[in-house]
């Protein structure tokens, strides 16, 4: 088993500020998962299943403690 000094020295250094800035700018609004343009293409059947599942799970977890 390595000593605590070996474990701390084996840790990698945090990335520089430039790498963090590149990562922040890589995610744009066009890449967003939940956009209205995507959600508006759902059919009424899909909306019914999603809302029904939400209501069923909400009631299940609210009644669970009783």
mmCIF file as Biopython writes it, N, C-alpha, C and O atoms, coordinates in Angstrom:
data_model
#
loop_
_atom_site.group_PDB
_atom_site.id
_atom_site.type_symbol
_atom_site.label_atom_id
_atom_site.label_alt_id
_atom_site.label_comp_id
_atom_site.label_asym_id
_atom_site.label_entity_id
_atom_site.label_seq_id
_atom_site.pdbx_PDB_ins_code
_atom_site.Cartn_x
_atom_site.Cartn_y
_atom_site.Cartn_z
_atom_site.occupancy
_atom_site.B_iso_or_equiv
_atom_site.auth_seq_id
_atom_site.auth_asym_id
_atom_site.pdbx_PDB_model_num
ATOM 1   N N  . UNK A ? 1  ? 0.857   -1.178 0.000   1.0 0.0 1  A 1 
ATOM 2   C CA . UNK A ? 1  ? 0.000   0.000  0.000   1.0 0.0 1  A 1 
ATOM 3   C C  . UNK A ? 1  ? 0.899   1.236  0.000   1.0 0.0 1  A 1 
ATOM 4   O O  . UNK A ? 1  ? 1.814   1.329  0.818   1.0 0.0 1  A 1 
ATOM 5   N N  . UNK A ? 2  ? 0.650   2.191  -0.911  1.0 0.0 2  A 1 
ATOM 6   C CA . UNK A ? 2  ? 1.524   3.366  -0.974  1.0 0.0 2  A 1 
ATOM 7   C C  . UNK A ? 2  ? 1.319   4.276  0.222   1.0 0.0 2  A 1 
ATOM 8   O O  . UNK A ? 2  ? 0.239   4.336  0.810   1.0 0.0 2  A 1 
ATOM 9   N N  . UNK A ? 3  ? 2.376   4.974  0.561   1.0 0.0 3  A 1 
ATOM 10  C CA . UNK A ? 3  ? 2.278   5.908  1.676   1.0 0.0 3  A 1 
ATOM 11  C C  . UNK A ? 3  ? 1.494   7.142  1.239   1.0 0.0 3  A 1 
ATOM 12  O O  . UNK A ? 3  ? 1.384   7.406  0.042   1.0 0.0 3  A 1 
ATOM 13  N N  . UNK A ? 4  ? 0.951   7.899  2.184   1.0 0.0 4  A 1 
ATOM 14  C CA . UNK A ? 4  ? 0.166   9.088  1.836   1.0 0.0 4  A 1 
ATOM 15  C C  . UNK A ? 4  ? 0.941   10.106 1.025   1.0 0.0 4  A 1 
ATOM 16  O O  . UNK A ? 4  ? 0.345   10.830 0.227   1.0 0.0 4  A 1 
ATOM 17  N N  . UNK A ? 5  ? 2.265   10.186 1.206   1.0 0.0 5  A 1 
ATOM 18  C CA . UNK A ? 5  ? 3.035   11.151 0.417   1.0 0.0 5  A 1 
ATOM 19  C C  . UNK A ? 5  ? 3.073   10.744 -1.050  1.0 0.0 5  A 1 
ATOM 20  O O  . UNK A ? 5  ? 3.059   11.607 -1.928  1.0 0.0 5  A 1 
ATOM 21  N N  . UNK A ? 6  ? 3.123   9.449  -1.329  1.0 0.0 6  A 1 
ATOM 22  C CA . UNK A ? 6  ? 3.121   8.987  -2.717  1.0 0.0 6  A 1 
ATOM 23  C C  . UNK A ? 6  ? 1.774   9.239  -3.386  1.0 0.0 6  A 1 
ATOM 24  O O  . UNK A ? 6  ? 1.717   9.549  -4.577  1.0 0.0 6  A 1 
ATOM 25  N N  . UNK A ? 7  ? 0.705   9.109  -2.633  1.0 0.0 7  A 1 
ATOM 26  C CA . UNK A ? 7  ? -0.627  9.313  -3.193  1.0 0.0 7  A 1 
ATOM 27  C C  . UNK A ? 7  ? -0.817  10.766 -3.584  1.0 0.0 7  A 1 
ATOM 28  O O  . UNK A ? 7  ? -1.345  11.048 -4.659  1.0 0.0 7  A 1 
ATOM 29  N N  . UNK A ? 8  ? -0.399  11.694 -2.736  1.0 0.0 8  A 1 
ATOM 30  C CA . UNK A ? 8  ? -0.585  13.105 -3.046  1.0 0.0 8  A 1 
ATOM 31  C C  . UNK A ? 8  ? 0.295   13.549 -4.201  1.0 0.0 8  A 1 
ATOM 32  O O  . UNK A ? 8  ? -0.104  14.412 -4.982  1.0 0.0 8  A 1 
ATOM 33  N N  . UNK A ? 9  ? 1.483   12.977 -4.324  1.0 0.0 9  A 1 
ATOM 34  C CA . UNK A ? 9  ? 2.354   13.375 -5.426  1.0 0.0 9  A 1 
ATOM 35  C C  . UNK A ? 9  ? 1.906   12.763 -6.746  1.0 0.0 9  A 1 
ATOM 36  O O  . UNK A ? 9  ? 2.279   13.257 -7.810  1.0 0.0 9  A 1 
ATOM 37  N N  . UNK A ? 10 ? 1.112   11.696 -6.693  1.0 0.0 10 A 1 
ATOM 38  C CA . UNK A ? 10 ? 0.660   11.036 -7.919  1.0 0.0 10 A 1 
ATOM 39  C C  . UNK A ? 10 ? -0.547  11.748 -8.535  1.0 0.0 10 A 1 
ATOM 40  O O  . UNK A ? 10 ? -0.913  11.446 -9.671  1.0 0.0 10 A 1 
ATOM 41  N N  . UNK A ? 11 ? -1.161  12.666 -7.832  1.0 0.0 11 A 1 
ATOM 42  C CA . UNK A ? 11 ? -2.320  13.371 -8.367  1.0 0.0 11 A 1 
ATOM 43  C C  . UNK A ? 11 ? -1.901  14.271 -9.518  1.0 0.0 11 A 1 
ATOM 44  O O  . UNK A ? 11 ? -0.824  14.868 -9.509  1.0 0.0 11 A 1 
ATOM 45  N N  . UNK A ? 12 ? -2.772  14.350 -10.498 1.0 0.0 12 A 1 
ATOM 46  C CA . UNK A ? 12 ? -2.443  15.214 -11.629 1.0 0.0 12 A 1 
ATOM 47  C C  . UNK A ? 12 ? -2.747  16.659 -11.281 1.0 0.0 12 A 1 
ATOM 48  O O  . UNK A ? 12 ? -3.576  16.942 -10.416 1.0 0.0 12 A 1 
ATOM 49  N N  . UNK A ? 13 ? -2.086  17.545 -11.946 1.0 0.0 13 A 1 
ATOM 50  C CA . UNK A ? 13 ? -2.308  18.962 -11.702 1.0 0.0 13 A 1 
ATOM 51  C C  . UNK A ? 13 ? -3.585  19.405 -12.403 1.0 0.0 13 A 1 
ATOM 52  O O  . UNK A ? 13 ? -3.940  18.837 -13.435 1.0 0.0 13 A 1 
ATOM 53  N N  . UNK A ? 14 ? -4.279  20.394 -11.876 1.0 0.0 14 A 1 
ATOM 54  C CA . UNK A ? 14 ? -5.508  20.850 -12.519 1.0 0.0 14 A 1 
ATOM 55  C C  . UNK A ? 14 ? -5.195  21.494 -13.862 1.0 0.0 14 A 1 
ATOM 56  O O  . UNK A ? 14 ? -4.090  21.996 -14.067 1.0 0.0 14 A 1 
ATOM 57  N N  . UNK A ? 15 ? -6.161  21.483 -14.782 1.0 0.0 15 A 1 
ATOM 58  C CA . UNK A ? 15 ? -5.904  22.068 -16.098 1.0 0.0 15 A 1 
ATOM 59  C C  . UNK A ? 15 ? -5.701  23.568 -16.002 1.0 0.0 15 A 1 
ATOM 60  O O  . UNK A ? 15 ? -6.155  24.216 -15.060 1.0 0.0 15 A 1 
ATOM 61  N N  . UNK A ? 16 ? -5.026  24.094 -16.974 1.0 0.0 16 A 1 
ATOM 62  C CA . UNK A ? 16 ? -4.795  25.530 -16.981 1.0 0.0 16 A 1 
ATOM 63  C C  . UNK A ? 16 ? -6.090  26.267 -17.307 1.0 0.0 16 A 1 
ATOM 64  O O  . UNK A ? 16 ? -7.068  25.653 -17.734 1.0 0.0 16 A 1 
ATOM 65  N N  . UNK A ? 17 ? -6.096  27.553 -17.110 1.0 0.0 17 A 1 
ATOM 66  C CA . UNK A ? 17 ? -7.290  28.355 -17.333 1.0 0.0 17 A 1 
ATOM 67  C C  . UNK A ? 17 ? -7.753  28.334 -18.776 1.0 0.0 17 A 1 
ATOM 68  O O  . UNK A ? 17 ? -8.950  28.447 -19.037 1.0 0.0 17 A 1 
ATOM 69  N N  . UNK A ? 18 ? -6.832  28.192 -19.719 1.0 0.0 18 A 1 
ATOM 70  C CA . UNK A ? 18 ? -7.200  28.178 -21.134 1.0 0.0 18 A 1 
ATOM 71  C C  . UNK A ? 18 ? -8.021  26.949 -21.479 1.0 0.0 18 A 1 
ATOM 72  O O  . UNK A ? 18 ? -8.970  27.032 -22.258 1.0 0.0 18 A 1 
ATOM 73  N N  . UNK A ? 19 ? -7.662  25.812 -20.903 1.0 0.0 19 A 1 
ATOM 74  C CA . UNK A ? 19 ? -8.412  24.588 -21.180 1.0 0.0 19 A 1 
ATOM 75  C C  . UNK A ? 19 ? -9.831  24.700 -20.643 1.0 0.0 19 A 1 
ATOM 76  O O  . UNK A ? 19 ? -10.771 24.216 -21.273 1.0 0.0 19 A 1 
ATOM 77  N N  . UNK A ? 20 ? -9.994  25.330 -19.493 1.0 0.0 20 A 1 
ATOM 78  C CA . UNK A ? 20 ? -11.328 25.499 -18.920 1.0 0.0 20 A 1 
ATOM 79  C C  . UNK A ? 20 ? -12.153 26.435 -19.788 1.0 0.0 20 A 1 
ATOM 80  O O  . UNK A ? 20 ? -13.337 26.182 -20.013 1.0 0.0 20 A 1 
ATOM 81  N N  . UNK A ? 21 ? -11.551 27.514 -20.281 1.0 0.0 21 A 1 
ATOM 82  C CA . UNK A ? 21 ? -12.271 28.446 -21.137 1.0 0.0 21 A 1 
ATOM 83  C C  . UNK A ? 21 ? -12.692 27.791 -22.447 1.0 0.0 21 A 1 
ATOM 84  O O  . UNK A ? 21 ? -13.789 28.050 -22.941 1.0 0.0 21 A 1 
ATOM 85  N N  . UNK A ? 22 ? -11.838 26.949 -23.012 1.0 0.0 22 A 1 
ATOM 86  C CA . UNK A ? 22 ? -12.207 26.249 -24.250 1.0 0.0 22 A 1 
ATOM 87  C C  . UNK A ? 22 ? -13.381 25.321 -23.999 1.0 0.0 22 A 1 
ATOM 88  O O  . UNK A ? 22 ? -14.267 25.193 -24.843 1.0 0.0 22 A 1 
ATOM 89  N N  . UNK A ? 23 ? -13.392 24.676 -22.844 1.0 0.0 23 A 1 
ATOM 90  C CA . UNK A ? 23 ? -14.483 23.765 -22.524 1.0 0.0 23 A 1 
ATOM 91  C C  . UNK A ? 23 ? -15.791 24.532 -22.364 1.0 0.0 23 A 1 
ATOM 92  O O  . UNK A ? 23 ? -16.836 24.063 -22.816 1.0 0.0 23 A 1 
ATOM 93  N N  . UNK A ? 24 ? -15.754 25.694 -21.733 1.0 0.0 24 A 1 
ATOM 94  C CA . UNK A ? 24 ? -16.973 26.480 -21.526 1.0 0.0 24 A 1 
ATOM 95  C C  . UNK A ? 24 ? -17.548 26.964 -22.852 1.0 0.0 24 A 1 
ATOM 96  O O  . UNK A ? 24 ? -18.766 26.989 -23.026 1.0 0.0 24 A 1 
ATOM 97  N N  . UNK A ? 25 ? -16.696 27.342 -23.772 1.0 0.0 25 A 1 
ATOM 98  C CA . UNK A ? 25 ? -17.185 27.866 -25.046 1.0 0.0 25 A 1 
ATOM 99  C C  . UNK A ? 25 ? -17.593 26.757 -25.996 1.0 0.0 25 A 1 
ATOM 100 O O  . UNK A ? 25 ? -18.259 27.029 -26.995 1.0 0.0 25 A 1 
ATOM 101 N N  . UNK A ? 26 ? -17.218 25.519 -25.720 1.0 0.0 26 A 1 
ATOM 102 C CA . UNK A ? 26 ? -17.564 24.418 -26.607 1.0 0.0 26 A 1 
ATOM 103 C C  . UNK A ? 26 ? -19.051 24.083 -26.523 1.0 0.0 26 A 1 
ATOM 104 O O  . UNK A ? 26 ? -19.611 23.557 -27.485 1.0 0.0 26 A 1 
ATOM 105 N N  . UNK A ? 27 ? -19.700 24.373 -25.402 1.0 0.0 27 A 1 
ATOM 106 C CA . UNK A ? 27 ? -21.118 24.070 -25.230 1.0 0.0 27 A 1 
ATOM 107 C C  . UNK A ? 27 ? -21.912 25.312 -25.608 1.0 0.0 27 A 1 
ATOM 108 O O  . UNK A ? 27 ? -21.773 26.365 -24.986 1.0 0.0 27 A 1 
ATOM 109 N N  . UNK A ? 28 ? -22.740 25.178 -26.627 1.0 0.0 28 A 1 
ATOM 110 C CA . UNK A ? 28 ? -23.543 26.306 -27.087 1.0 0.0 28 A 1 
ATOM 111 C C  . UNK A ? 28 ? -25.019 25.990 -26.921 1.0 0.0 28 A 1 
ATOM 112 O O  . UNK A ? 28 ? -25.391 24.874 -26.558 1.0 0.0 28 A 1 
ATOM 113 N N  . UNK A ? 29 ? -25.855 26.981 -27.190 1.0 0.0 29 A 1 
ATOM 114 C CA . UNK A ? 29 ? -27.295 26.766 -27.097 1.0 0.0 29 A 1 
ATOM 115 C C  . UNK A ? 29 ? -27.788 25.813 -28.171 1.0 0.0 29 A 1 
ATOM 116 O O  . UNK A ? 29 ? -28.818 25.165 -27.985 1.0 0.0 29 A 1 
ATOM 117 N N  . UNK A ? 30 ? -27.085 25.709 -29.287 1.0 0.0 30 A 1 
ATOM 118 C CA . UNK A ? 30 ? -27.490 24.787 -30.347 1.0 0.0 30 A 1 
ATOM 119 C C  . UNK A ? 30 ? -27.334 23.340 -29.924 1.0 0.0 30 A 1 
ATOM 120 O O  . UNK A ? 30 ? -28.000 22.463 -30.474 1.0 0.0 30 A 1 
ATOM 121 N N  . UNK A ? 31 ? -26.468 23.070 -28.956 1.0 0.0 31 A 1 
ATOM 122 C CA . UNK A ? 31 ? -26.229 21.715 -28.483 1.0 0.0 31 A 1 
ATOM 123 C C  . UNK A ? 31 ? -27.121 21.332 -27.311 1.0 0.0 31 A 1 
ATOM 124 O O  . UNK A ? 31 ? -27.024 20.215 -26.803 1.0 0.0 31 A 1 
ATOM 125 N N  . UNK A ? 32 ? -27.984 22.233 -26.875 1.0 0.0 32 A 1 
ATOM 126 C CA . UNK A ? 32 ? -28.808 21.969 -25.699 1.0 0.0 32 A 1 
ATOM 127 C C  . UNK A ? 32 ? -29.748 20.795 -25.960 1.0 0.0 32 A 1 
ATOM 128 O O  . UNK A ? 32 ? -30.324 20.669 -27.040 1.0 0.0 32 A 1 
ATOM 129 N N  . UNK A ? 33 ? -29.888 19.960 -24.970 1.0 0.0 33 A 1 
ATOM 130 C CA . UNK A ? 33 ? -30.736 18.774 -25.112 1.0 0.0 33 A 1 
ATOM 131 C C  . UNK A ? 33 ? -32.213 19.142 -25.102 1.0 0.0 33 A 1 
ATOM 132 O O  . UNK A ? 33 ? -32.981 18.634 -25.920 1.0 0.0 33 A 1 
ATOM 133 N N  . UNK A ? 34 ? -32.620 20.015 -24.193 1.0 0.0 34 A 1 
ATOM 134 C CA . UNK A ? 34 ? -34.029 20.383 -24.068 1.0 0.0 34 A 1 
ATOM 135 C C  . UNK A ? 34 ? -34.271 21.756 -24.685 1.0 0.0 34 A 1 
ATOM 136 O O  . UNK A ? 34 ? -34.251 22.773 -23.993 1.0 0.0 34 A 1 
ATOM 137 N N  . UNK A ? 35 ? -34.492 21.769 -25.961 1.0 0.0 35 A 1 
ATOM 138 C CA . UNK A ? 35 ? -34.837 22.999 -26.664 1.0 0.0 35 A 1 
ATOM 139 C C  . UNK A ? 35 ? -36.288 22.893 -27.103 1.0 0.0 35 A 1 
ATOM 140 O O  . UNK A ? 35 ? -36.776 21.797 -27.379 1.0 0.0 35 A 1 
ATOM 141 N N  . UNK A ? 36 ? -36.974 24.012 -27.169 1.0 0.0 36 A 1 
ATOM 142 C CA . UNK A ? 36 ? -38.377 23.983 -27.558 1.0 0.0 36 A 1 
ATOM 143 C C  . UNK A ? 36 ? -38.536 23.462 -28.983 1.0 0.0 36 A 1 
ATOM 144 O O  . UNK A ? 36 ? -39.533 22.806 -29.287 1.0 0.0 36 A 1 
ATOM 145 N N  . UNK A ? 37 ? -37.576 23.741 -29.861 1.0 0.0 37 A 1 
ATOM 146 C CA . UNK A ? 37 ? -37.687 23.267 -31.240 1.0 0.0 37 A 1 
ATOM 147 C C  . UNK A ? 37 ? -37.666 21.739 -31.309 1.0 0.0 37 A 1 
ATOM 148 O O  . UNK A ? 37 ? -38.308 21.142 -32.173 1.0 0.0 37 A 1 
ATOM 149 N N  . UNK A ? 38 ? -36.928 21.113 -30.396 1.0 0.0 38 A 1 
ATOM 150 C CA . UNK A ? 38 ? -36.934 19.644 -30.349 1.0 0.0 38 A 1 
ATOM 151 C C  . UNK A ? 38 ? -38.203 19.122 -29.692 1.0 0.0 38 A 1 
ATOM 152 O O  . UNK A ? 38 ? -38.806 18.161 -30.169 1.0 0.0 38 A 1 
ATOM 153 N N  . UNK A ? 39 ? -38.607 19.756 -28.598 1.0 0.0 39 A 1 
ATOM 154 C CA . UNK A ? 39 ? -39.780 19.273 -27.867 1.0 0.0 39 A 1 
ATOM 155 C C  . UNK A ? 39 ? -41.070 19.498 -28.639 1.0 0.0 39 A 1 
ATOM 156 O O  . UNK A ? 39 ? -42.031 18.750 -28.459 1.0 0.0 39 A 1 
ATOM 157 N N  . UNK A ? 40 ? -41.109 20.507 -29.488 1.0 0.0 40 A 1 
ATOM 158 C CA . UNK A ? 40 ? -42.343 20.801 -30.215 1.0 0.0 40 A 1 
ATOM 159 C C  . UNK A ? 40 ? -42.655 19.749 -31.272 1.0 0.0 40 A 1 
ATOM 160 O O  . UNK A ? 40 ? -43.780 19.703 -31.770 1.0 0.0 40 A 1 
ATOM 161 N N  . UNK A ? 41 ? -41.697 18.908 -31.626 1.0 0.0 41 A 1 
ATOM 162 C CA . UNK A ? 41 ? -41.927 17.871 -32.628 1.0 0.0 41 A 1 
ATOM 163 C C  . UNK A ? 41 ? -42.526 16.601 -32.040 1.0 0.0 41 A 1 
ATOM 164 O O  . UNK A ? 41 ? -42.826 15.667 -32.783 1.0 0.0 41 A 1 
ATOM 165 N N  . UNK A ? 42 ? -42.704 16.546 -30.735 1.0 0.0 42 A 1 
ATOM 166 C CA . UNK A ? 42 ? -43.309 15.366 -30.120 1.0 0.0 42 A 1 
ATOM 167 C C  . UNK A ? 42 ? -44.777 15.275 -30.505 1.0 0.0 42 A 1 
ATOM 168 O O  . UNK A ? 42 ? -45.466 16.291 -30.599 1.0 0.0 42 A 1 
ATOM 169 N N  . UNK A ? 43 ? -45.249 14.066 -30.725 1.0 0.0 43 A 1 
ATOM 170 C CA . UNK A ? 43 ? -46.659 13.853 -31.048 1.0 0.0 43 A 1 
ATOM 171 C C  . UNK A ? 43 ? -47.486 13.890 -29.767 1.0 0.0 43 A 1 
ATOM 172 O O  . UNK A ? 43 ? -46.938 13.757 -28.673 1.0 0.0 43 A 1 
ATOM 173 N N  . UNK A ? 44 ? -48.799 14.068 -29.893 1.0 0.0 44 A 1 
ATOM 174 C CA . UNK A ? 44 ? -49.651 14.063 -28.692 1.0 0.0 44 A 1 
ATOM 175 C C  . UNK A ? 44 ? -49.545 12.769 -27.885 1.0 0.0 44 A 1 
ATOM 176 O O  . UNK A ? 44 ? -49.682 12.788 -26.662 1.0 0.0 44 A 1 
ATOM 177 N N  . UNK A ? 45 ? -49.306 11.662 -28.556 1.0 0.0 45 A 1 
ATOM 178 C CA . UNK A ? 45 ? -49.145 10.391 -27.839 1.0 0.0 45 A 1 
ATOM 179 C C  . UNK A ? 45 ? -47.920 10.430 -26.933 1.0 0.0 45 A 1 
ATOM 180 O O  . UNK A ? 45 ? -47.975 9.963  -25.795 1.0 0.0 45 A 1 
ATOM 181 N N  . UNK A ? 46 ? -46.828 10.975 -27.423 1.0 0.0 46 A 1 
ATOM 182 C CA . UNK A ? 46 ? -45.600 11.073 -26.623 1.0 0.0 46 A 1 
ATOM 183 C C  . UNK A ? 46 ? -45.829 12.000 -25.435 1.0 0.0 46 A 1 
ATOM 184 O O  . UNK A ? 46 ? -45.406 11.693 -24.320 1.0 0.0 46 A 1 
ATOM 185 N N  . UNK A ? 47 ? -46.496 13.133 -25.663 1.0 0.0 47 A 1 
ATOM 186 C CA . UNK A ? 47 ? -46.798 14.053 -24.561 1.0 0.0 47 A 1 
ATOM 187 C C  . UNK A ? 47 ? -47.682 13.383 -23.514 1.0 0.0 47 A 1 
ATOM 188 O O  . UNK A ? 47 ? -47.480 13.584 -22.317 1.0 0.0 47 A 1 
ATOM 189 N N  . UNK A ? 48 ? -48.653 12.594 -23.951 1.0 0.0 48 A 1 
ATOM 190 C CA . UNK A ? 48 ? -49.534 11.891 -23.016 1.0 0.0 48 A 1 
ATOM 191 C C  . UNK A ? 48 ? -48.742 10.911 -22.157 1.0 0.0 48 A 1 
ATOM 192 O O  . UNK A ? 48 ? -48.946 10.836 -20.945 1.0 0.0 48 A 1 
ATOM 193 N N  . UNK A ? 49 ? -47.847 10.167 -22.778 1.0 0.0 49 A 1 
ATOM 194 C CA . UNK A ? 49 ? -47.032 9.202  -22.029 1.0 0.0 49 A 1 
ATOM 195 C C  . UNK A ? 49 ? -46.110 9.934  -21.048 1.0 0.0 49 A 1 
ATOM 196 O O  . UNK A ? 49 ? -45.984 9.514  -19.898 1.0 0.0 49 A 1 
ATOM 197 N N  . UNK A ? 50 ? -45.471 11.011 -21.479 1.0 0.0 50 A 1 
ATOM 198 C CA . UNK A ? 50 ? -44.575 11.754 -20.590 1.0 0.0 50 A 1 
ATOM 199 C C  . UNK A ? 50 ? -45.314 12.364 -19.403 1.0 0.0 50 A 1 
ATOM 200 O O  . UNK A ? 50 ? -44.862 12.246 -18.264 1.0 0.0 50 A 1 
ATOM 201 N N  . UNK A ? 51 ? -46.429 13.004 -19.657 1.0 0.0 51 A 1 
ATOM 202 C CA . UNK A ? 51 ? -47.197 13.630 -18.571 1.0 0.0 51 A 1 
ATOM 203 C C  . UNK A ? 51 ? -47.798 12.577 -17.659 1.0 0.0 51 A 1 
ATOM 204 O O  . UNK A ? 51 ? -47.818 12.751 -16.440 1.0 0.0 51 A 1 
ATOM 205 N N  . UNK A ? 52 ? -48.291 11.482 -18.237 1.0 0.0 52 A 1 
ATOM 206 C CA . UNK A ? 52 ? -48.837 10.390 -17.418 1.0 0.0 52 A 1 
ATOM 207 C C  . UNK A ? 52 ? -47.787 9.769  -16.526 1.0 0.0 52 A 1 
ATOM 208 O O  . UNK A ? 52 ? -48.054 9.469  -15.362 1.0 0.0 52 A 1 
ATOM 209 N N  . UNK A ? 53 ? -46.595 9.572  -17.060 1.0 0.0 53 A 1 
ATOM 210 C CA . UNK A ? 53 ? -45.500 9.012  -16.263 1.0 0.0 53 A 1 
ATOM 211 C C  . UNK A ? 53 ? -45.111 9.965  -15.142 1.0 0.0 53 A 1 
ATOM 212 O O  . UNK A ? 53 ? -44.874 9.541  -14.011 1.0 0.0 53 A 1 
ATOM 213 N N  . UNK A ? 54 ? -45.047 11.251 -15.459 1.0 0.0 54 A 1 
ATOM 214 C CA . UNK A ? 54 ? -44.727 12.251 -14.435 1.0 0.0 54 A 1 
ATOM 215 C C  . UNK A ? 54 ? -45.762 12.248 -13.318 1.0 0.0 54 A 1 
ATOM 216 O O  . UNK A ? 54 ? -45.404 12.286 -12.140 1.0 0.0 54 A 1 
ATOM 217 N N  . UNK A ? 55 ? -47.035 12.202 -13.676 1.0 0.0 55 A 1 
ATOM 218 C CA . UNK A ? 55 ? -48.098 12.198 -12.654 1.0 0.0 55 A 1 
ATOM 219 C C  . UNK A ? 55 ? -48.086 10.911 -11.835 1.0 0.0 55 A 1 
ATOM 220 O O  . UNK A ? 55 ? -48.264 10.951 -10.617 1.0 0.0 55 A 1 
ATOM 221 N N  . UNK A ? 56 ? -47.879 9.768  -12.492 1.0 0.0 56 A 1 
ATOM 222 C CA . UNK A ? 56 ? -47.866 8.488  -11.777 1.0 0.0 56 A 1 
ATOM 223 C C  . UNK A ? 56 ? -46.690 8.413  -10.802 1.0 0.0 56 A 1 
ATOM 224 O O  . UNK A ? 56 ? -46.857 7.980  -9.662  1.0 0.0 56 A 1 
ATOM 225 N N  . UNK A ? 57 ? -45.518 8.827  -11.240 1.0 0.0 57 A 1 
ATOM 226 C CA . UNK A ? 57 ? -44.351 8.793  -10.363 1.0 0.0 57 A 1 
ATOM 227 C C  . UNK A ? 57 ? -44.465 9.798  -9.233  1.0 0.0 57 A 1 
ATOM 228 O O  . UNK A ? 57 ? -44.039 9.520  -8.112  1.0 0.0 57 A 1 
ATOM 229 N N  . UNK A ? 58 ? -45.028 10.953 -9.509  1.0 0.0 58 A 1 
ATOM 230 C CA . UNK A ? 58 ? -45.219 11.949 -8.452  1.0 0.0 58 A 1 
ATOM 231 C C  . UNK A ? 58 ? -46.147 11.406 -7.374  1.0 0.0 58 A 1 
ATOM 232 O O  . UNK A ? 58 ? -45.855 11.524 -6.184  1.0 0.0 58 A 1 
ATOM 233 N N  . UNK A ? 59 ? -47.269 10.810 -7.789  1.0 0.0 59 A 1 
ATOM 234 C CA . UNK A ? 59 ? -48.200 10.257 -6.803  1.0 0.0 59 A 1 
ATOM 235 C C  . UNK A ? 59 ? -47.589 9.075  -6.056  1.0 0.0 59 A 1 
ATOM 236 O O  . UNK A ? 59 ? -47.814 8.912  -4.856  1.0 0.0 59 A 1 
ATOM 237 N N  . UNK A ? 60 ? -46.826 8.261  -6.757  1.0 0.0 60 A 1 
ATOM 238 C CA . UNK A ? 60 ? -46.181 7.109  -6.119  1.0 0.0 60 A 1 
ATOM 239 C C  . UNK A ? 60 ? -45.225 7.550  -5.013  1.0 0.0 60 A 1 
ATOM 240 O O  . UNK A ? 60 ? -45.243 6.991  -3.917  1.0 0.0 60 A 1 
ATOM 241 N N  . UNK A ? 61 ? -44.393 8.546  -5.298  1.0 0.0 61 A 1 
ATOM 242 C CA . UNK A ? 61 ? -43.427 8.983  -4.299  1.0 0.0 61 A 1 
ATOM 243 C C  . UNK A ? 61 ? -44.065 9.837  -3.209  1.0 0.0 61 A 1 
ATOM 244 O O  . UNK A ? 61 ? -43.503 9.945  -2.119  1.0 0.0 61 A 1 
ATOM 245 N N  . UNK A ? 62 ? -45.217 10.444 -3.468  1.0 0.0 62 A 1 
ATOM 246 C CA . UNK A ? 62 ? -45.908 11.183 -2.415  1.0 0.0 62 A 1 
ATOM 247 C C  . UNK A ? 62 ? -46.632 10.239 -1.470  1.0 0.0 62 A 1 
ATOM 248 O O  . UNK A ? 62 ? -46.718 10.515 -0.273  1.0 0.0 62 A 1 
ATOM 249 N N  . UNK A ? 63 ? -47.153 9.132  -1.980  1.0 0.0 63 A 1 
ATOM 250 C CA . UNK A ? 63 ? -47.885 8.190  -1.142  1.0 0.0 63 A 1 
ATOM 251 C C  . UNK A ? 63 ? -46.976 7.142  -0.495  1.0 0.0 63 A 1 
ATOM 252 O O  . UNK A ? 63 ? -47.405 6.429  0.412   1.0 0.0 63 A 1 
ATOM 253 N N  . UNK A ? 64 ? -45.765 7.046  -0.939  1.0 0.0 64 A 1 
ATOM 254 C CA . UNK A ? 64 ? -44.830 6.051  -0.415  1.0 0.0 64 A 1 
ATOM 255 C C  . UNK A ? 64 ? -44.632 6.092  1.087   1.0 0.0 64 A 1 
ATOM 256 O O  . UNK A ? 64 ? -44.632 5.037  1.721   1.0 0.0 64 A 1 
ATOM 257 N N  . UNK A ? 65 ? -44.458 7.281  1.694   1.0 0.0 65 A 1 
ATOM 258 C CA . UNK A ? 65 ? -44.232 7.306  3.134   1.0 0.0 65 A 1 
ATOM 259 C C  . UNK A ? 65 ? -45.429 6.840  3.965   1.0 0.0 65 A 1 
ATOM 260 O O  . UNK A ? 65 ? -45.263 6.479  5.130   1.0 0.0 65 A 1 
ATOM 261 N N  . UNK A ? 66 ? -46.633 6.842  3.383   1.0 0.0 66 A 1 
ATOM 262 C CA . UNK A ? 66 ? -47.810 6.442  4.146   1.0 0.0 66 A 1 
ATOM 263 C C  . UNK A ? 66 ? -48.038 4.968  3.982   1.0 0.0 66 A 1 
ATOM 264 O O  . UNK A ? 66 ? -48.986 4.423  4.548   1.0 0.0 66 A 1 
#
